[in-house]
Amino acid sequence: RFASIIANTGFGPVETLPDGLRPCPAGQRHASQVLYHDSNGNGRYDRTVDVGTSVRPAGCMLFHPTHDHWHFDAAANYTLTRTSSMTPLAAAEKVSFCWRDNREVPSEGGLRLTAFYGDCEQDTVQGIGPGWADVYRATLPDQHLDLPVGLADGVYCLRNRADPLDLLLETDDDDNAAAWAIRIAGTTVAEATGVSCA
């Protein structure tokens, strides 16, 4: 089990709108990404000024029964690899999130907006505002990887990638992945200090 965070350190919100405009698997809803236009050209997002929008297809949303609300599908993926490899030994390929503002983080534009997103109903807009992050605690369902039977004790890399299917338009896709070196010994997991992940 582990915690995961997806942060928006950019200049505008990442926002998905359930709209049903394209087909999705049974029981899911299509969602479009809402892109906000910089109306006054100042390079900073202001919810009261930058009201012009356009939309683009962004994948599907699904109901997560154990969280009892709707999630954006393929928000992240989790993998466990050897320290010198990107080949997964264990993986959760499509992890869904309900986008919301629940922890402040630094942003490129230095924006410090009031938390705005937090509703996870079937028909509501979900998002993460600039300078905010969505945190999923280790105790929540699906915040784990099932390790392969017979996995040897040792040092491995736990990897988290946001938007792994590249469904969302972003200013910078190069900051979507993080890796943490961990030491597995039986049923105990701890940080592996002094080890880097390839």
C-alpha positions as CSV (number, residue, x, y, z in Angstrom):
1,R,0.0,0.0,0.0
2,F,1.1,3.5,-0.7
3,A,-0.2,7.1,-1.1
4,S,-0.3,8.8,-4.4
5,I,-0.5,12.5,-5.5
6,I,-1.3,14.2,-8.7
7,A,-0.4,17.9,-8.6
8,N,-1.2,20.7,-11.0
9,T,1.8,23.0,-10.9
10,G,0.9,24.8,-14.1
11,F,-0.9,28.0,-15.0
12,G,-4.5,26.8,-15.5
13,P,-6.8,24.1,-14.2
14,V,-7.0,20.6,-15.5
15,E,-10.8,20.0,-15.8
16,T,-12.9,17.2,-17.2
17,L,-16.6,17.5,-18.0
18,P,-18.8,14.4,-18.3
19,D,-20.7,14.9,-21.6
20,G,-21.4,11.6,-23.2
21,L,-20.3,12.9,-26.6
22,R,-18.3,9.8,-27.6
23,P,-18.8,6.1,-26.8
24,C,-17.4,4.5,-23.7
25,P,-17.8,1.0,-22.2
26,A,-21.1,0.1,-20.6
27,G,-21.7,2.0,-17.4
28,Q,-19.2,4.7,-18.2
29,R,-19.5,8.2,-19.5
30,H,-17.4,10.1,-22.0
31,A,-15.6,13.2,-20.6
32,S,-14.1,16.2,-22.4
33,Q,-11.2,18.3,-21.2
34,V,-12.2,21.9,-20.7
35,L,-9.5,24.4,-21.8
36,Y,-9.7,27.9,-20.5
37,H,-8.7,30.8,-22.8
38,D,-6.4,33.5,-21.4
39,S,-8.9,36.3,-22.1
40,N,-6.7,39.3,-21.0
41,G,-3.4,37.7,-22.2
42,N,-1.6,38.1,-18.9
43,G,-0.5,34.5,-18.7
44,R,-2.3,33.9,-15.4
45,Y,-5.6,32.1,-14.8
46,D,-8.4,34.1,-13.2
47,R,-11.7,32.3,-12.9
48,T,-13.7,35.5,-13.0
49,V,-11.9,36.8,-16.2
50,D,-10.9,33.7,-18.2
51,V,-14.4,32.4,-18.9
52,G,-13.9,31.5,-22.6
53,T,-13.5,27.8,-23.1
54,S,-13.1,25.1,-25.7
55,V,-13.3,21.3,-25.2
56,R,-11.5,18.3,-26.5
57,P,-12.1,14.5,-26.0
58,A,-10.4,13.2,-22.9
59,G,-11.6,9.6,-22.3
60,C,-14.1,8.1,-20.0
61,M,-15.4,8.3,-16.5
62,L,-16.6,5.4,-14.4
63,F,-18.4,4.8,-11.1
64,H,-16.0,3.6,-8.4
65,P,-18.2,1.5,-6.1
66,T,-15.8,1.3,-3.1
67,H,-15.3,5.1,-3.2
68,D,-19.0,5.6,-3.9
69,H,-18.4,8.3,-6.5
70,W,-17.3,8.9,-10.2
71,H,-13.7,8.8,-11.3
72,F,-11.8,9.9,-14.4
73,D,-10.4,6.7,-15.8
74,A,-6.7,6.3,-16.6
75,A,-5.7,9.2,-14.4
76,A,-2.5,7.3,-13.4
77,N,-0.7,4.0,-13.4
78,Y,1.5,2.4,-10.8
79,T,4.3,0.0,-11.5
80,L,7.0,-1.8,-9.6
81,T,10.3,-2.3,-11.4
82,R,13.9,-3.2,-10.7
83,T,16.1,-0.2,-10.1
84,S,17.8,-0.5,-13.5
85,S,14.8,-1.3,-15.6
86,M,11.4,0.2,-16.7
87,T,9.9,-3.3,-17.2
88,P,7.0,-3.8,-14.7
89,L,7.2,-6.7,-12.3
90,A,3.8,-5.6,-11.0
91,A,1.4,-3.0,-12.4
92,A,-2.0,-1.3,-12.0
93,E,-2.2,0.0,-15.5
94,K,-5.3,2.2,-15.3
95,V,-6.0,3.9,-12.0
96,S,-9.0,6.2,-11.8
97,F,-9.2,9.4,-9.7
98,C,-11.9,11.8,-8.8
99,W,-10.1,15.1,-9.6
100,R,-10.2,17.5,-6.7
101,D,-8.3,20.2,-4.8
102,N,-7.3,18.8,-1.5
103,R,-3.6,19.9,-0.9
104,E,-1.9,23.1,-1.8
105,V,1.4,22.8,-3.8
106,P,3.7,25.4,-5.5
107,S,2.7,26.4,-9.0
108,E,4.8,27.9,-11.9
109,G,2.7,31.0,-12.0
110,G,2.8,31.4,-8.2
111,L,-1.0,31.2,-8.2
112,R,-2.7,30.7,-4.9
113,L,-6.4,30.2,-5.7
114,T,-9.1,29.1,-3.4
115,A,-9.9,25.4,-3.6
116,F,-12.7,25.0,-6.2
117,Y,-12.9,21.3,-7.3
118,G,-14.3,18.6,-5.0
119,D,-17.5,17.2,-6.3
120,C,-17.4,13.7,-7.7
121,E,-21.0,13.1,-8.9
122,Q,-21.9,11.6,-12.3
123,D,-22.7,14.9,-14.0
124,T,-20.4,17.3,-12.3
125,V,-17.1,18.9,-13.6
126,Q,-14.0,17.5,-11.9
127,G,-10.6,19.2,-11.8
128,I,-7.4,20.2,-10.1
129,G,-6.7,23.9,-10.0
130,P,-3.3,25.4,-10.4
131,G,-1.4,25.2,-7.2
132,W,-3.5,22.3,-5.9
133,A,-3.0,18.5,-5.8
134,D,-5.3,15.5,-5.4
135,V,-4.0,13.1,-2.8
136,Y,-5.0,9.5,-2.4
137,R,-4.0,8.0,1.0
138,A,-2.6,4.6,1.3
139,T,-5.6,3.4,3.2
140,L,-8.0,4.0,0.2
141,P,-9.1,1.1,-2.0
142,D,-6.8,0.5,-5.0
143,Q,-3.8,2.2,-3.5
144,H,-1.7,-0.9,-3.7
145,L,0.1,-3.3,-6.0
146,D,-0.2,-7.0,-5.8
147,L,3.3,-8.4,-5.8
148,P,4.2,-11.4,-7.9
149,V,4.4,-14.7,-6.0
150,G,8.0,-15.4,-5.2
151,L,9.3,-11.9,-5.6
152,A,12.7,-11.8,-3.9
153,D,13.5,-9.4,-1.1
154,G,15.5,-6.5,-2.3
155,V,15.4,-2.9,-3.6
156,Y,12.9,-1.9,-6.2
157,C,11.3,1.2,-7.7
158,L,7.7,2.2,-7.2
159,R,6.6,4.3,-10.1
160,N,3.6,6.6,-10.5
161,R,2.7,8.2,-13.9
162,A,-0.1,10.7,-14.3
163,D,-2.1,10.7,-17.5
164,P,-0.4,7.5,-18.8
165,L,-2.5,7.3,-22.0
166,D,-1.8,11.0,-22.8
167,L,-5.5,11.8,-22.9
168,L,-5.1,15.3,-21.4
169,L,-3.5,18.4,-23.1
170,E,-0.9,19.8,-20.8
171,T,1.7,22.6,-20.8
172,D,4.4,20.1,-19.9
173,D,4.2,16.3,-20.1
174,D,7.8,15.8,-18.9
175,D,6.8,16.1,-15.2
176,N,4.1,13.4,-15.2
177,A,6.2,10.6,-13.7
178,A,7.9,10.0,-10.3
179,A,9.8,7.0,-8.9
180,W,10.7,6.1,-5.3
181,A,13.3,3.5,-4.4
182,I,11.9,1.0,-1.8
183,R,13.3,-2.0,0.1
184,I,11.0,-5.0,0.3
185,A,11.8,-7.5,3.0
186,G,9.0,-10.1,3.5
187,T,5.9,-8.1,4.3
188,T,7.8,-4.9,5.3
189,V,8.4,-2.0,2.9
190,A,10.6,1.0,3.6
191,E,12.4,3.7,1.7
192,A,15.7,2.7,0.2
193,T,18.0,5.6,0.9
194,G,20.9,6.3,-1.4
195,V,19.4,4.4,-4.3
196,S,18.2,6.1,-7.5
197,C,15.7,4.7,-10.0
198,A,16.6,4.6,-13.7
